[in-house]
Amino acid sequence: MFRRLVAALERVGGVGAPMFTWEVSVPFDDEPGEARLREEFAREFPESSGRGHPCFWKMVAFNGDSGKKVRYLVAVAAAPVDGMRRKFDRVLPEGVALYGMADRVIRGGGTAHGKGHGGGLDHGGCSVHADCGGNAVFSFLCGSRLVILVFCEGRLCHWSEEVGYEEVDDEGFGGSAYAERMERFRRFLARDEYLARGGVYSEFRERVDPAAMQGEFRRAARDPFWRGLDLDNVPRVRPLHWKIAVGCFLAVASLAGALALRSEGGMLWLELADFLPNVAVADGDGLGEDIALSAPLPLPSAAEIRETLPTTSSLMQAHPAARCVVPPLKLRSVVQGVLFQGDVGGALGWFRPGDSVGTYVVDSVGRDRVVLACGGEKVVVSHGE
């Protein structure tokens, strides 16, 4: 659930970044590390390596005759992307929109602008889902740039880009440059060590406008293949992660504040009581609900207090009268049965049952009065006195 929320909220930026397939041979049961990949790529493609910071994204791995072969999708950003992290959580090549379009066709089993082929790509038509098992070749013309994608069993296995295809006419892919390129590619597909295993492929072609493919770009960014990828692979705090952290902090702070207010008996009511001391809040109406939850025992009458007072002899025996000095207490605001704000000789403070006020202890808090006790002696202090 959290992953879906992040995927829905994160902002992904697109940048120009040519992509192509690169194969690396390693011993069986081995996997090349990042340092080795960069070293070999710099030796094999010095110009591309010096132009930017290449990213290597694994597509497929298979065992060949002489060892294990791993094919990577290599992307090199045409411009620095480090400054984009201030606005975006991830940065991907703009070309991933073509993957989004191809994935939609494969999942929907569409055959528009397409025909099926097998082996040398010369067999009868087939749909992606039914007859071809998710094996498809996509040709996308973006201006003068031709992008070819190959899916084998629904998985991206090959990506190539070339420029110089202005000869494609308005009615389709009738230019000689495109025809020659696709003929070479079909021969490559038929003899490739991995792709030839796919057998029958569907072939699709489409002229696209990159500026009108934002929906396809967002679709591809949420795909499992692209979800964890980022052209800006320098560790930084992503904007979405920062927002989530701030949101969690605010949520925890709000919860803590609510619990604090509840533990203090409803501080909001106390603030209102300073201005509206004579307004009674009915049970079940707004703030009255909180107060009703902790309604105190009825305030004892003066007669009951007098009946509970000990005799003079017992009082002197337990606590000398000199120790019980009635404090100069004036009530400012009262929360019935919870706590009160009192002025003790000019010093304001909050008190609750059990707190000390001079030599006395708060015994109980009523609606407009409090009872103080010292030893066996009790004193009633009313609001306004």
C-alpha positions in Angstrom: 0.0 0.0 0.0 2.8 2.4 0.9 4.7 1.6 -2.3 1.6 2.4 -4.4 1.1 5.6 -2.5 4.8 6.6 -3.3 4.4 5.6 -6.9 1.3 7.7 -7.2 2.7 10.8 -5.5 6.3 10.9 -6.8 7.3 13.3 -9.5 9.4 11.8 -12.4 11.2 14.1 -14.8 12.2 13.3 -18.3 15.5 14.3 -20.0 17.1 13.6 -23.3 19.2 10.5 -22.9 20.0 8.1 -25.9 19.8 4.4 -25.0 21.3 1.3 -26.5 21.9 -2.4 -25.7 25.4 -3.4 -24.4 26.4 -7.0 -23.8 29.0 -8.1 -21.3 30.5 -11.6 -21.1 31.5 -13.0 -17.7 32.3 -16.4 -16.3 29.5 -18.7 -15.4 27.8 -17.9 -12.1 29.4 -14.4 -12.1 27.9 -10.9 -12.2 30.0 -7.8 -13.1 30.2 -5.1 -10.5 29.6 -1.4 -11.1 33.4 -0.6 -11.2 34.1 -3.3 -13.7 31.2 -2.2 -15.9 32.4 1.4 -16.0 35.9 0.4 -16.7 35.0 -1.9 -19.6 32.4 0.7 -21.0 35.0 3.5 -20.9 37.4 1.2 -22.8 34.8 0.2 -25.4 33.0 3.5 -25.7 35.4 6.3 -24.7 33.4 9.0 -26.4 30.0 8.1 -24.8 31.8 7.6 -21.4 33.4 11.0 -21.5 30.2 12.7 -22.5 28.3 12.0 -19.3 27.7 9.5 -16.5 26.4 6.3 -18.0 23.7 4.2 -16.2 23.7 0.4 -16.7 20.3 -1.3 -16.3 20.1 -5.0 -16.6 17.6 -6.5 -19.1 18.5 -10.2 -19.5 21.2 -12.7 -18.6 21.8 -16.1 -20.3 24.4 -18.8 -20.6 26.2 -18.9 -23.9 28.7 -21.3 -25.3 31.7 -19.7 -23.6 30.2 -18.2 -20.4 27.5 -16.1 -19.1 26.2 -13.1 -21.1 24.5 -10.1 -19.5 22.7 -7.5 -21.6 22.3 -4.0 -20.2 20.3 -1.0 -21.3 22.8 1.8 -21.3 21.6 5.4 -20.9 23.8 8.5 -21.0 22.0 11.8 -20.3 22.7 14.5 -22.9 22.8 17.2 -20.2 23.6 17.2 -16.4 20.7 16.0 -14.3 21.9 16.8 -10.8 20.0 20.0 -10.7 16.7 18.3 -11.5 16.5 16.6 -8.1 15.2 19.8 -6.5 12.0 19.4 -8.4 11.8 15.7 -9.2 12.1 12.5 -7.2 13.5 10.6 -10.1 14.9 11.4 -13.6 14.4 9.0 -16.5 15.2 9.2 -20.3 12.3 10.8 -22.3 12.4 7.6 -24.4 10.8 5.5 -21.7 7.5 6.9 -23.1 8.0 4.5 -26.1 8.3 1.6 -23.6 5.0 2.7 -22.1 3.3 2.6 -25.6 4.8 -0.8 -26.4 3.8 -2.2 -23.1 0.3 -1.0 -23.6 0.1 -2.8 -27.0 1.5 -6.0 -25.6 -0.8 -6.1 -22.7 -3.8 -5.2 -24.9 -2.9 -7.6 -27.6 -3.2 -4.9 -30.2 -2.2 -5.4 -33.9 -2.6 -1.8 -35.3 0.0 -0.9 -37.9 1.5 -4.3 -37.4 2.2 -7.6 -39.0 3.6 -10.9 -37.7 6.8 -12.7 -38.7 8.8 -15.6 -37.5 12.4 -16.8 -37.9 13.4 -14.5 -40.7 10.2 -12.5 -40.0 8.4 -13.7 -43.1 5.5 -15.7 -41.7 1.8 -14.9 -41.3 0.3 -12.4 -38.9 -0.2 -13.1 -35.2 -1.5 -11.2 -32.2 1.0 -10.4 -29.4 -0.9 -12.3 -26.7 -2.3 -15.4 -28.6 0.2 -16.6 -31.2 3.4 -14.7 -30.4 3.6 -15.2 -26.6 4.5 -11.5 -26.0 7.3 -11.5 -28.7 7.2 -8.3 -30.6 9.4 -5.8 -32.5 8.5 -2.1 -32.3 9.7 0.6 -34.7 9.1 4.1 -33.5 9.9 7.1 -35.6 10.5 10.3 -33.6 11.2 13.0 -36.1 14.3 11.7 -37.9 15.2 9.3 -35.1 14.3 5.6 -35.4 14.0 3.6 -32.1 13.7 -0.2 -32.2 12.5 -2.1 -29.2 12.3 -5.9 -28.9 10.2 -7.7 -26.4 10.7 -11.5 -25.8 8.0 -13.2 -23.8 6.7 -9.7 -22.8 10.1 -8.6 -21.4 12.3 -5.8 -22.9 15.4 -7.5 -24.3 16.8 -5.0 -26.9 16.9 -1.2 -27.5 18.6 0.6 -30.3 18.4 4.2 -31.6 19.5 5.7 -34.9 19.1 9.1 -36.7 18.8 10.1 -40.3 15.4 8.7 -41.3 13.9 11.8 -43.0 12.9 9.7 -46.0 9.9 8.2 -44.3 6.9 9.5 -46.1 3.7 10.8 -44.6 1.7 7.7 -45.4 3.9 5.2 -43.5 7.3 3.8 -43.3 8.0 3.7 -47.0 11.4 5.3 -47.1 14.3 3.3 -48.5 16.5 4.0 -45.4 13.9 2.5 -43.1 13.4 -0.6 -45.4 17.1 -1.3 -45.5 17.5 -0.9 -41.7 14.6 -3.2 -40.9 15.9 -5.8 -43.4 19.3 -5.8 -41.6 17.5 -6.0 -38.2 15.4 -9.0 -39.2 18.6 -10.9 -40.2 20.2 -9.9 -36.8 17.0 -11.1 -35.0 17.1 -14.5 -36.8 20.6 -15.3 -35.8 20.9 -13.6 -32.4 21.9 -16.1 -29.7 19.2 -15.0 -27.3 16.4 -13.3 -29.4 16.2 -16.1 -32.0 14.8 -18.3 -29.2 11.6 -16.3 -29.3 10.6 -17.9 -32.6 7.6 -15.9 -34.0 7.5 -12.1 -33.5 4.9 -9.5 -34.2 6.1 -6.4 -35.8 4.6 -2.9 -35.0 5.6 0.5 -36.2 4.3 3.9 -35.3 5.2 7.6 -35.9 5.1 9.4 -32.6 5.3 12.9 -31.2 7.4 12.9 -28.0 5.7 16.1 -26.8 2.3 14.3 -26.8 3.4 11.3 -24.8 3.3 12.5 -21.2 0.7 9.8 -20.4 2.9 7.0 -21.8 5.9 8.4 -19.9 4.0 8.3 -16.6 2.8 4.8 -17.4 6.3 3.6 -18.0 7.7 5.2 -14.9 5.4 3.1 -12.8 6.3 -0.1 -14.6 8.3 -2.6 -12.4 11.3 -2.4 -14.8 11.6 1.4 -14.5 10.2 1.9 -11.0 13.6 1.8 -9.2 15.7 3.4 -11.9 17.1 6.9 -11.9 19.6 8.8 -14.1 20.6 10.8 -11.1 22.1 8.0 -9.1 24.0 10.2 -6.6 22.4 9.7 -3.2 20.2 12.7 -2.3 17.1 13.3 -0.3 14.2 13.1 -2.8 11.5 15.8 -2.6 8.8 13.2 -2.0 10.8 11.5 0.8 11.2 15.0 2.4 7.5 15.6 2.1 6.7 12.2 3.6 9.1 12.9 6.5 7.6 16.3 7.1 4.1 14.9 6.9 4.9 12.1 9.4 6.5 14.6 11.8 3.4 16.9 11.6 1.1 13.9 12.1 3.1 12.7 15.1 3.2 16.2 16.5 -0.5 16.6 16.0 -1.2 13.3 17.7 1.1 14.2 20.6 -0.5 17.6 20.9 -4.0 16.0 21.0 -2.9 13.5 23.7 -1.4 16.4 25.7 -4.6 18.4 25.4 -6.6 15.4 26.6 -4.2 14.6 29.4 -4.4 18.2 30.6 -8.2 18.0 30.6 -8.9 20.1 27.5 -6.7 23.2 27.4 -8.9 24.7 24.7 -11.8 24.9 27.2 -9.5 26.6 29.7 -8.6 29.3 27.2 -12.3 29.9 26.5 -13.1 29.9 30.2 -10.8 32.9 30.7 -13.0 34.9 28.5 -16.4 33.2 29.2 -16.3 32.2 32.8 -20.1 32.3 33.2 -20.9 30.3 30.1 -21.9 26.7 30.7 -21.2 24.0 28.0 -23.9 21.4 27.7 -23.0 17.7 27.8 -22.6 16.3 24.3 -22.1 19.7 22.6 -18.6 20.3 21.4 -16.1 20.9 24.2 -18.7 19.6 26.7 -18.1 16.0 25.5 -14.5 16.0 26.9 -15.5 17.5 30.2 -18.4 15.1 30.6 -16.0 12.1 30.3 -14.3 13.1 33.6 -17.3 14.4 35.5 -16.3 14.7 39.2 -18.1 13.5 42.3 -20.7 16.1 43.6 -19.2 18.9 45.6 -19.8 18.2 49.3 -22.0 20.7 51.2 -20.8 22.9 54.0 -22.7 20.7 56.5 -21.0 17.5 55.2 -17.6 19.2 55.4 -18.2 20.3 59.0 -19.3 16.7 59.9 -16.1 15.3 58.6 -13.9 17.7 60.5 -11.9 16.0 63.3 -12.1 17.2 66.8 -9.7 19.8 68.0 -7.7 17.4 70.1 -7.2 14.9 67.2 -6.3 17.7 64.8 -3.6 19.0 67.1 -2.4 15.5 67.7 -2.0 14.7 64.0 -0.9 18.1 62.5 -0.3 21.2 64.6 -2.6 24.1 63.7 0.4 26.3 63.1 1.3 24.3 60.0 -2.1 24.9 58.2 -2.0 28.4 56.9 -4.8 29.2 54.4 -3.2 30.5 51.2 -4.3 33.7 49.5 -5.9 31.8 46.7 -8.2 33.4 44.0 -9.7 31.2 41.3 -9.2 32.4 37.7 -10.8 29.6 35.7 -12.1 26.1 36.6 -12.5 22.8 34.8 -14.9 20.8 36.8 -13.3 17.8 38.3 -10.1 18.3 36.4 -8.0 21.3 37.3 -8.1 25.0 37.9 -6.0 28.1 37.4 -5.3 30.0 40.6 -3.7 33.2 41.7 -1.7 32.6 44.8 -0.4 35.9 46.1 0.0 37.3 42.6 1.6 34.1 41.1 -0.6 32.3 38.5 -0.5 28.5 38.2 -2.4 25.4 37.2 -3.5 22.9 40.0 -5.2 19.6 40.0 -6.4 17.3 42.9 -3.3 16.3 44.9 -1.3 19.4 44.1 0.0 21.5 46.9 -1.2 25.1 47.4 0.9 26.5 50.3 0.5 24.2 53.3 -2.8 22.9 51.8 -3.4 20.1 49.2 -6.1 20.3 46.5 -8.8 17.8 47.7 -11.4 18.2 44.9 -12.4 20.6 42.1 -16.0 21.6 41.5 -17.8 23.6 38.9 -17.0 27.0 40.5 -15.1 26.1 43.6 -12.3 24.0 45.0 -11.7 22.3 48.3 -8.3 22.5 50.0 -7.3 20.2 52.8 -4.5 20.4 55.4 -4.4 17.5 57.7 -8.0 17.1 58.8 -9.0 20.6 57.9 -10.8 21.5 54.7 -11.3 25.0 53.2 -13.7 25.8 50.3 -12.6 28.6 47.9 -15.3 29.8 45.4 -14.9 31.6 42.1 -15.1 35.3 42.5 -14.1 35.4 46.2 
